[in-house]
């Protein structure tokens, strides 16, 4: 049996001000396609300014959206290859 090792690199970028953080997650797949997703976080005015926490929340939301898009992409590719509607792919 032959095993193949494949690597994906996910890039994360953040834009933030004192109250809001936006994250963009991008993965380039071996077939040359890209999947991009966004996540947002807002700091309540009574919370202390902790930029790392905003990045973690916004980043997690972007990665979650990226995961959902990848599941949808995989599901669509299964349907296209099989010529039928496949069972839902669960998280």
C-alpha positions as CSV (number, residue, x, y, z in Angstrom):
1,X,0.0,0.0,0.0
2,X,1.4,3.4,-1.0
3,X,0.9,6.3,1.4
4,X,1.0,9.9,0.2
5,X,1.7,12.9,2.4
6,X,-0.1,16.1,1.5
7,X,0.3,19.4,3.3
8,X,-2.0,22.4,3.4
9,X,-0.9,25.9,4.6
10,X,-3.6,28.1,6.1
11,X,-2.9,31.8,6.1
12,X,-4.5,34.1,8.6
13,X,-4.7,37.9,8.4
14,X,-6.2,40.3,10.9
15,X,-7.5,43.9,10.8
16,X,-8.4,45.5,14.0
17,X,-9.2,48.7,15.7
18,X,-9.9,49.3,19.4
19,X,-13.3,47.5,19.4
20,X,-13.4,45.2,16.3
21,X,-11.3,42.5,14.8
22,X,-11.7,40.9,11.4
23,X,-9.9,37.7,10.4
24,X,-9.5,36.3,7.0
25,X,-8.5,32.6,6.6
26,X,-7.2,31.3,3.3
27,X,-6.2,27.8,2.2
28,X,-4.7,26.9,-1.2
29,X,-5.5,23.4,-2.1
30,X,-3.3,21.1,-4.2
31,X,-5.7,21.4,-7.2
32,X,-4.9,25.1,-7.3
33,X,-8.2,26.2,-5.9
34,X,-8.5,28.6,-2.9
35,X,-11.0,28.7,-0.2
36,X,-11.3,32.0,1.8
37,X,-13.4,32.8,4.9
38,X,-14.0,35.7,7.3
39,X,-14.6,35.9,11.0
40,X,-15.4,38.9,13.2
41,X,-15.1,39.8,16.9
42,X,-16.3,42.8,18.8
43,X,-15.1,43.9,22.2
44,X,-17.8,45.1,24.6
45,X,-17.0,48.6,25.9
46,X,-16.7,47.3,29.5
47,X,-14.0,44.7,28.6
48,X,-10.3,45.5,28.7
49,X,-8.6,45.9,25.4
50,X,-7.0,42.5,24.7
51,X,-6.2,42.3,21.0
52,X,-5.0,38.7,21.2
53,X,-8.4,37.6,22.4
54,X,-10.1,39.4,19.6
55,X,-7.8,37.7,17.1
56,X,-8.5,34.3,18.7
57,X,-12.3,34.7,18.5
58,X,-12.3,36.2,15.0
59,X,-9.7,33.6,13.9
60,X,-11.7,30.7,15.3
61,X,-14.8,32.0,13.5
62,X,-13.0,32.3,10.2
63,X,-11.5,28.8,10.6
64,X,-15.0,27.4,11.4
65,X,-16.4,29.1,8.3
66,X,-13.4,27.7,6.3
67,X,-14.2,24.2,7.6
68,X,-17.8,24.5,6.5
69,X,-16.9,25.7,3.1
70,X,-14.4,22.8,2.7
71,X,-17.1,20.3,3.7
72,X,-19.5,21.8,1.2
73,X,-16.8,21.7,-1.5
74,X,-16.1,18.0,-0.7
75,X,-19.8,17.2,-0.7
76,X,-20.3,18.9,-4.1
77,X,-17.3,17.0,-5.6
78,X,-18.7,13.7,-4.3
79,X,-22.0,14.4,-5.9
80,X,-20.4,15.5,-9.2
81,X,-18.2,12.4,-9.4
82,X,-21.0,10.0,-8.5
83,X,-23.8,11.6,-10.4
84,X,-26.2,11.5,-7.5
85,X,-26.9,13.3,-4.3
86,X,-24.8,11.9,-1.5
87,X,-25.5,11.8,2.3
88,X,-24.7,15.0,4.2
89,X,-21.2,15.3,5.6
90,X,-21.3,16.0,9.3
91,X,-18.9,18.0,11.3
